[in-house]
């Protein structure tokens, strides 16, 4: 069976149906390339007999895009070979585009990346009107660029400015939105109409040429040298750099390919694109991002960390205790996925207030046209706000999100647990208290688990599932199913103070603050954070968390360490935090004053007094930026390795995904462990030793790291 079915009808219309054997979706792999070459050769021979060509798909989707298994393996040494392969594929597409006959893409479902590029090479695009269909060029999100002509055809079709968000942010559009944007030409309501409209186009347009192959073609919105466009393009790279902080080569190369390509003819533009594509494909950032955002994320989604042999659970009624910030968000995220929620607080007013959070979020969706009023009411009707534990009767799962207080948590556990169905699960959303300790209050500790959500719950995709000493595999498997049922990403960790994410997050914040203790300028610290790829600087995030909370967590950890017979090792950040809170009464953002000033009007800015209190003018000017960046990324990676070593983390996948989605670990690295792998495990261990000699034991390489370095192994 060939990947492309060749069907030349008696009406002289050739239908090419793509149907990659043994795959659920069509991808641009070696088999497809060979089939396309054969097809093109056949078309060459039949050209006189062909009136027009329809490109269709036999799968549910149109075309999934490039084959990442293939792309991920290409090395720098193979760059020339890779370029030749890409150019060969593009030549086939270019032949169809320039053969003079009308070529129509009949887009029956999602077309992403290479799939959309194939459609862009056609003269006319018709898509089946289905809001679930996605059309876009998401390569940039994996550190790549659309290397199948996308950076050349899309700007030539809709103009550089309109093409930029699609190319550089990977924005995906529904068929309706794509029609509006000028990326497709028509919609069809049902499959037969898709084909009949394609035929009509062919009958009506016996000869076809792309606009950019016609004499006198002008780039929509102006070519790069057009004065208005030149003005915009002069600042565009600087604006992009402000966003990427220089950490992401893909959007920069995409802009270069599009703008440089727009100044030459199509074929030369296509060559420029291939060169940049090869650079990105063989570069480290694309390897990092593809590894984590594609392969590892898919492994997690496929249930890699879920115990096997337990039937998939489906939750119908979930209780949420505490309708505060977290409880309200959990209720929203659960009800929007079709699950009934009982939202309980101490008073009905509190519970209703928690429910009104959903009302607000849903109303925003309605006002933006993303939801109907009826759909909104349906979601709200699923949330029962209450002050009575009796309403929790028959819940399959109850999640407590009351104040962070062990005895209160014990009380609500005992009150609610008996109401659940026989094999119901009780989960705690605690951010710091060990699950094993909380499970002591439970009558069924094997049914007790941690579900650590992140704030704001409606936006944050990650849920850290914490397995207590007595949590059963069945409970874990079913909790995993719940997280997936509400569309979030589960990682699984074993019990420990701060679990995984909070522990690692704490090292980042403390490292930043300890730089201030050393006399480094606060602006340098914040910039180092941002330039390393972290979404927010360590001082700004300390303000968000609040320094009183940091003091509180430290006091608790110190108490527990000492109770277990250990000695508390003070961190250099502690003195700064204590001075900020106790001496200067600057507790953080919620208190209106922290490392930053928060004027009522206007943007926040660093508290000027920090300079007098902490900055050492002798060392500040000579501080090495790379050193600061390394410290911030290394300290988190080292703590992550410790979590692996101690068995808090179970897999490298969970480490990478959890670090990025839970704490914003620089996404260009592919996560806290991929950062180590790509740095080179040996080099990383050496650099960690250097940092330990200079800044303290906290950088000392853990045994697991030394072991890997010794064997020249990677973390896998
Ligand atoms: P919050 O203070 O906004 O809400 C707590 C709610 O619990 C209040 O509405 C309170 O009235 C209610 N409550 C107290 N006693 C109750 C009882 N007996 N029955 C029912 N409700 C009761 O607190 P927040 O921020 O929502 O945190 C809740 C939990 O989630 C804490 O354990 C916290 O550590 C954890 N957490 C917080 C995160 C955050 O970013 N705020 C992130 C992850 C976890």
Boltz pocket constraint, residues with backbone or C-beta under 6 A from the ligand:
constraints:
  - pocket:
      binder: B
      contacts: [[A, 321], [A, 322], [A, 323], [A, 324], [A, 325], [A, 326], [A, 327], [A, 344], [A, 345], [A, 346], [A, 350], [A, 400], [A, 401], [A, 402], [A, 403], [A, 404], [A, 405], [A, 408], [A, 412], [A, 429], [A, 430], [A, 431], [A, 432], [A, 452], [A, 453], [A, 454], [A, 455]]
      max_distance: 6.0
